[in-house]
Amino acid sequence: MSQSDSFIDEVTEEVRRDRLYRNFKRYGWIGILAVLLLVGGAAFNEWRKAQERAEAEALGDAIIAALGEEDAAARNAALDAIQPETGGARAIVGLLAAGEGGADNAPRTAEQLLSLADSADVPLVYRQIATLKAVALPGSGLSPKDKRARLEGMAAGGGIVRLLAEEQLALVDLEAGDRDAALERLRGLYESAEATAGLRRRVEQLIVALDGDIEEEPVGETDGN
């Protein structure tokens, strides 16, 4: 290689180094910021997970302590005093508290359940469970009209919730003295392809108790041949 070629190569390399240095001074902060964001994001994610774990453990400890009270009234009061952060956790605690109240204090229990059912931050499935438990509670103080108003929207939906709401509506029909309407609902439930074996068994027992007839075999069942 000639001296002129060597000189040109050295100059070219120096120009490259100088350009790289200038680019680093101009844009290097972006890379540093990206690294800081990645590290900070990972640290924040771990902190958030640790916080959620600590909150879940604290909630679990509070529930266990509440359920350890000697009598149902004390357990209900202790559970009712717990203030969870999320709607889902509040729903679980509320359902447990209502379960401790039970039929011994039915109006208060129904009030707890309906408060849960009316909470917008509680997941829908828990609100539906709370509604069904409230209207099915003997001695709740709810009138047939109140029960019907809460159940009809659920009965207009789909899946097992619709069937359970229809079952409760049949009981509301009976409570209101409308035997024919109750039997019509019960036969519809018995013939539904979506009905579970347990639901169909309960419906059949109610129909027989009302001296009604089961006119058709349930969908999906055979005569055993």
Helices and strands as residue ranges (DSSP letters): H 3-67, H 72-81, H 87-101, G 102-105, H 106-117, H 124-136, H 144-155, H 159-175, H 179-190, H 197-209
